[in-house]
Amino acid sequence: MQEPTISLRMIRPFLQAAREGGVPERMLSFWDRIDPDTRIAATSGSRLLLVALALTRDPDIGLRAALQTGPGDYDLLEYAASSCTTVREALEVMSRYLFLISDKARLDYEIRGSRLYLYLSRRPTAPTRDPTDDFALAFSYLSHRRWIEGDPSHLEVWFPYPKPEASTLHDTIFDPRVKLTFGAPCCALISDAADLELRPRASDPKLNDLLLRFAQSGGPVRPSQPSFVDLVRRATLGELHGGDPSAEHIAELLTVSRRTLVRRLEEAGVSFKDLLSHVRCTRAVHYLLVEQLSTPEIVERLGYSDRAAFSKAFKRWFGVSPIQFVRARTSQDGRLETPLAH
């Protein structure tokens, strides 16, 4: 079975939120050079999100990511949906072509009486927050406000986690007339069923017809595997601990020549040297802050010859030693604080 993939368009809002949260630019600029339609494995996206969350220690990062989005960020999918004649048609288009940005995402809706339930995740109530749920809810709400005119007092948002003790961002994003329900059965945006027949602000039948004919003629091809960049990243990651993360060996694993590997990476906007450095940099942060491994364990897992080599590389990335890096992000009670910006 092919591993699910997501578009880099799904990750970029989180990267921007992480950037504003003080995550070092060195960890983020790698992705800025890559085409936003590049596909990465869904597991790779989850690891990136874990590292961003560990660095920022911001439980609102999903909400902040939604604030980074704007009209046109989701390209063909967004334009095809927003140009539909009715909201009902828009939901059907989004459901049909959601694979353009994610193999894993699902969009379901049902009508109960006079209410429309748009389910963004069927995961049951959870004790902790999932940033992807926050993002999906906030982005859907903001899109609803951009697409549809009118009073939002009939809207309700279901959050599948208990109400946070302290969070002003929910109040910042959602209109005070919108009902926010915490500890809900799942992740959903609820409105009046009559909204299905409303006309989106950007409705344009001629444009919609053109986009849908392009789609139906085979325009958007369902991606079958992660991008070459992500394949190289994952192969390199697998070789760090006790393997051989050289360009020659990675090329051999992917059954291409070294020259082809280098050329295809350059076509994507990155070099193998930068990719290897980025993989090690990201994993180093994960091992330090998420798994909280000792320095000798990290040195071994990242494939460095000795502790001095790792410390030198780490200082090049962040300007401080690994110990200083952790101390700068840890308060007296052991919780991680906002990171230094380098």
N, C-alpha and C positions, 0 to 999 in steps of 0.2 A: 504494500500500500504506500502511495506517495505521501510524503510528509506535508502537512498543511503549511502554506506560506502566507505572508502578508506583504502588502506594499509598504515601501518606506514612507509613503504619505501618512500611514497610520502611526508611525513612530515620531515623525518630525515635530508635532505639537508637544510631545513629552520632552523631546530634546531641547526645545526652546524654553519650556517651563523649567527644565533642569538648569539651563544656562542662566536664567533669571534668578534661580535659587543658589547661584554661586558655584555650580559645578565647573571645574577647570576647563577652559576652552580647548585644551589639548585633547580631552576625551570626546569632544563634540564635533570639532572641525572636520574630522575624518569623514563624517556622514554628510557634511555640507557639500562635499565635492562629488557626491554620487547622485545620479539621476533619481528623482523622487519616485519614479515608477519601478525602480529596482525591487525585486522580490527577495525577501529573506525568510528563513524558516521561522515559523511561529515561536518555536522554542528560543531562537536567537533573540527575538523581540522581547520575550518574557525575561530573559537574562539581562538585557539592556535596561528594562524597567526596574528590575530588582536593584541594579547598581545605582540607578538614578535615585531611587527611593532611599537607599542606604546612605547616599551622599547628602541629599537634601534633608532627610528626616522630616519631610513635609507630607503629612497625611492628606493634604488638599491638592497634591500634585496632579491628580486626574482632573479636578475642576480647573486648575490653572492651565492645564494643557488645552482644555476646551476653549478657554479665553484666547488662546493663540491662533485659533482657526478663523478663517474669513471666507467670503464668497470665492468660489473657484478652486479652493484647495483640493477638492476631490474630483476635479477635471470632468471627464465624460460622464461618470456616474451622476455627479451633482447637476450638471447642466441638463442631462436627459430627464432627470426627475423634476427639477424646478421649472422646466418649461412645459410640463404636462398641463392638461386642461383642468384636472381636478386633483385633489389630494389623494383620492383613492387610486387614480392612475399612477401618481408619483410613488406611492408605497409599493405598488406592483412592480414598477420599473426598478426601484431600489432593491426589492427582494430578488428580482430576476438577475440583476447584474452586480450584486454585492461582492461577488467573487473578484471583481476588478481591484478591490482593495484588501480583501481578506477571504481566505478559504474557510475560516472558522466562524466568522460572524454570521448571525442569523437574524432575520427580522420577521416577526410574526405579529399579527393583530387579530383581534376578535371584537365583536359587538355584544355587549351585555345590556339589554334594555336600551336605554338612550345614551349609553356611554361607549366610547371607543378605547380599547386597551391595546397599546402598542408595546409589545414585549421586546426588550433589548437584551435580556438574559433570563434564562429560565432557572438559573442557579437559585437554590433556596436561601432563606434568611441566614446570614453569617454573622459571627461575633466580631469580625474585623472587616475593615474597608478594603475593597479591591479598586485600585485606581482606574482600571479599565471600565468598571461599572460607573464610577463618577463621571468619567469622560463621556461615555455613551449617553448618559442622562443629560448632562449639561449641554453637550453638543446638539442633541436632539431638541432640547428645549430652545436653545438659541436659534437653531435652524427654523423651528416652528414660528418663532417671533419674527424672523427675517422673511419667511415665506408668506405668512398669513396675517392679515390685518385684523384688528379687533381687541377687545378686552380679554386679558388672559385669566380672569378670575374663575373660569370654568376648568382650568387645568389643574391636574394633580400629578405629583411626581413621587414614585415609590422608590425608596432607598432600602436595599436588603440588609441593612446593618443598623445597630442602635444609634440614637441621636448623639453626635459628638458632644463632649463636654464643652469644648471651646472651638468654634469655627465661625468666623464672620463671612467666609467666602460663599457659603450657601445663601446668605442674605444678600450678598453683593450680586450674585448671578441671577437668582430667581426673584421675580417681582413679588412684593409682599402679599399680593392678592392670590398668588399660586399656593395651593395647599401642598406642603411637604410632609410625607408620611415616612417615618423611619421604622425599621424593624418590619418592613413589608414582606409579603410572601416571595417577592422576586423583584426584578429591576424593570420598571415600566413607566411610561408616560401616558397619562389618561386624559382624554378630552371628550367633547360631545361627539356622538356618532355623526351628527349633522356636518361636522368639519370635513368629513370625507368628500362632500360635494362642493366644498369651497374651491375657488380658483386661486392658485398661487400667484403672488405678486409678479413673478417673472414668467408667467405663462406665455408661451409663444408657440402656437400650433405648428407653424411652418418649420421653425427650428427643431421642435420636438420630432416632427416627422422625419426630418433629415437625419437627426442623431439616431433615431430608432431604426431607420433603414440601414444606416451604417452598421449598427449593432447586429441587426438580423442578417446582414450579408456576410457576417464573419469578421467584422472589424475588430472587436475586442476578443482576442483569443484567450481562453482560460489558461492561465499559467500552469505549467505542469511540474515545475521544480524551482527550487531557490535559484537566485541569480548566481553567476559565476563568482562574483565577489564573495557572496556568502558561503559558497561551496569551499572556496579557498580559506576563508576565515575559520570554518568549522574543521577542515582538514588540519589546518595549522594548530588550532586549539588541541586537537586530539594527539598531536605529536610533541607538545611541549613537555609532558611528563614522561621522560624515559624514551622519547622518540627522536626524530630528526626533523626539526621545523625549517629546514633549508628550502630554498626555492626549487632546487633540483629534485629533492625528495617529494615535495608537495606536488610538483608537476607530474612525477611518476605515479603518485597515488591517484591523480585525476586523469591519468592516461593521456597527457599532452606533453609536448616538449617544453623545456624551460623557456625558450623564446616565445612560444605561444602563450604560456602563462603570463609572462611579463607584458606581452603585447595586449592581451585581453584585459588585464588589470589597468594598464595605461589608458585603454579606450574607455574604461569606466571612471577614469580620473584619479586613480591611486597607484602607488608603487608597492611592490611586495615588502620593501623595507618598512614603509609606513604602516602597512597592514599588520605585519608581525609586531611592530612596536605597539600599535593600538590594541591588538589582542592581549598582549602581555599587560599593558597598562590597565585595561578594563578588568582582567582577571585578578590582577594584584589588588585592586580596590575591593573586588568581590571577596577575595580571601581574607583581607584585612577587616572589613566592616560587616560582611554578611556571615561568613563562616568563622571569622575571628581566629584564624590559624596563626601559628607562631612563624617568625621570620624564616627559620630553617626549613619548615614545611613549605612555605611559599616559594623559597629559592628552588627547592626540588621540583615542585609542581610546574613552575614556569620555565624550567630547563636552563637555569643560569649555572655557570661553572662554580660560583661561590657567592657568599653573602655580599662581598664588596662589589661584585659586578651588578647584583640586583640593586643595592643601595645607590650606586652611581646612576643607574638607569632611572630609578624612582625619583631621585633628586632632579634629574633632567626633566622628568615629566611634571613634577609639582613644586620644585624649588625647595623642598624640605625632605628630611629622612622619613622612612616609614613610621618610626616611633613618634616623631613630631606630627606627622600627618594624623595619626590616630588620636594623639593627645589634644590636638587642636579641635577635634570633632567630638570630644567626650567631656561631659560635665562631671561634677563631683559625684553625682548619683549614678554615673555609668551610662547615661543616655547620650546619644550623639547629637551634637549641635550643628548649626549651619556651618558649612565648610568655608575655609578660606578660599578666596577667588584668586587663582593664578592663571 
